[in-house]
């Protein structure tokens, strides 16, 4: 009997540690200058779509990424940040602003109450524009952001939104890609990826934001859940 009780205890502990939104998912849809999100899936006693929110409006949305969830099992609440990059802000339409939205899911056995609010706006020392393209990747501690109109990227610390400018190359080369792997390493790539006698380079950052490698060559990283699209590289 003691062995049975121990087994049941292990099952209960495993169930208690499961995030309350593990059976829910969020989809995003572009709606003109805004982005609509919808939360669907199932709870313990229901299924369907429960709520959502709207991000924006944006002038030119360059990149979107979700942060890691923060789970409070005592209140069945899951909080995460959504980072939206607008790359055509300001009077000259070339400013770059990062909009940080806070999304909170409060889950009961029958429903999920979804709340999405704008939490923070950060103006970044980057150049954008109506024809610009953006790159963004993240790890647990930082966001790495760049555009193809700037010759440097920036690293934004998630904890306090402090912005640190990354290195650049001489002669100046635009940022063309930012990629990450599952362990939190991030590569910022500068310049063209192919061709003869092209100018390019890359910088690798560790999970703590420190530079691990810096040199020539258009290197990039692969993750386990999203493919890199080489046809989009210059």
N, C-alpha and C positions, 0 to 999 in steps of 0.2 A: 504493500500500500504506500510505503514511504517513497518508493521510486515513482509511482504514479503521481503523487502530489508534487514531487520535484519537477516532473515533466510538465504538469499543468502550470506550475509557477513560471517555468521558462517561457511557455507559450504566452501567458498573460503579459510578462515583461516585454516580449518581442512585440506584441500588439500595442502595448502602451507607448513604445518608442516609435511607432509608425507616424509620419507626419499626417495631420488630419486632412490635408488636401491631396493626399497621394492618389486619389481616384478622380481628381479634378484636373482640367487643363484649360489653358487660356489661348485663344486665337486672336489674331490681329488683322484688321482690314483697313486699307487706305481709303479714306472718304474725302476726296478733294484735298484740302489743306490740313485735315485732321486725320487721326488714326483712332478707330474704334476697337475696343477690346471686349471680348465676351468670355465668360467663364462657364464651362459646361462640364458634364461628367456625371458623377453619382456621389451621394452621401450614403450613410448606413441604411436609410429608409426611403430614398428617393433618387430619381435620375432626371436629367434634362439640362436646361440652361438657367442659371440663377441670377446673373447680373453682369455688369460690365462698367465701362467708363470710356472717356474720350481724352486723347492726348492732343495738344496743339491748341490753336492752329500754328502751322509752321510755314515759313517762306519756301525753304527747300530742305526737306528732310534727308540728311545724308547717311544716318546710321541709327540703329536701335539695338539695345541689348538689355537683357534682364540681369539683375543682381541675384546673388544667392539668397534663398529664403531664410528667414529667422522664425523659428517655431516656438510657440509658447503652448506646451501641452496642457497646462493648467487651465487656460482659457480657450483652448482649441482655436488659436489665432495664428495665422501665418502672414508675415510681413515681408515684402520684398520691394526693392527699388527698380524702377525702369528708367534707363538713361536714353534720352532722345537728343540727337545732334542736329541742330539747324545750321546750315552752312551758307546762308545768304541773308544774314541779318543786317540791320542798320541802314543809315541813309545811303551808303554806297553799295548796299546789297552784297557785301563781301565779309561781313562779320561772322564769327563762329560762336554760337552759344550752346551750352549743354543744359538741357532741361531735365531735372531729376524729379520723377513722380514716385509717390509712395502708394503702393497697392497693398491693401489689407483684406484678407479673407477671414471671416469669422464663421466657423463651421459648426453646425448643430447636426443631430441625427437626420433632420429633414430638409436642411437648407444651408446655403452659403450666402452670407451677406457680404457684398463686394463694395469696397470704398477706394476710390482713386483720387488723389489730390496732388497738385503741384507742390513739391517740397522745397526745391532750390533751383535757382538759375545761376549758372557760372559762365561768365564771358571768358573765352579762351584766347590766348595770344597766337592765333592762327589766321590765315587768310583763306577765305572761301570764295564764293561767287556763284552766279547763275549757271555756269557750266562746270563748276568744280565737282570733284568726287571725294568721298571721305573714306577713311579706314578707322576701325575701332576694334579693340580686343580688350579683354579684362582677365584678371585673376582675382584671388580673394581680397587682396589689399588695394589694388590700383586699377584704373582705367588708362589705356594708352590710346591716344587720339591723334589723327593727322589728316591733312588734305593734300591733294596733288598741286595745290597752289602755294604750299609752304615747304621750306627746306629743313624743317625740324618737326618733330612730334612733341606732344606734351604727355606727361604722366600726372594723372589726378589721383590723389589719395582719397579713398572712399571714406575714411574715418573723419576727415575734417575738410575735405574739398580743396586742400592745398594743391596748387598747380606747379609742377616742376618741368622746365623745358629740357627736352632730351638733346643729345648731341647732334651735330650735323657733319657734313662732309665738305671738303674743299677740292675742286670748286663746288658751289652749292648745287645740291641735287634734290628734287622734290620727293616727298614721301609718296610711295606708290602702293604700299600694302602694310597691314599690321595683322599678324597671325599669332595664334597661341596653341599650346598643347595642354593636355589634361592635367599636368602637374603644376601649371601656373607660370611656365616660361613663356615669354612673349618676344617675338621678333619684329622689329621695325625695319622695313625695307625701303631703300632709296633708289630711284632711277629705274632704267629699263631692265626687263628680265631677259631679253634675248637680243641677238644681233651681234655684229662684229664691232670691236673697239667701242663698246658702250660704257658709259660711266654709271656705276652702281655701287651699292654697299649695303650693309645691314648691321644692326646692333641687336644683341640678345640680352634681355633682362631676366633676372631671376624672380622667383615668387615674392621676394622682399623688395623688389624694385631696383636692385643693384645691377650694374652692367656686368655681364658675364663674358661677352665676346663682342668685338668690334672690328670690322674690316671690310674689304672689298668683296663683291659677289652678291647677287640678288637671292639671298637665302630666304626661305619661309618655313613655317611649321604646319603640321597637320594635327587636328583634334580627332576625337573618336565619335563625335556626333554631328559634325557639319563638314561637308566636303569643301575643299579649296577649288576654285574655278579658274584654272590657268588661262582660259580664253579671255578673262576679264583683266589680266595683267598687261601692262603696256610693253 
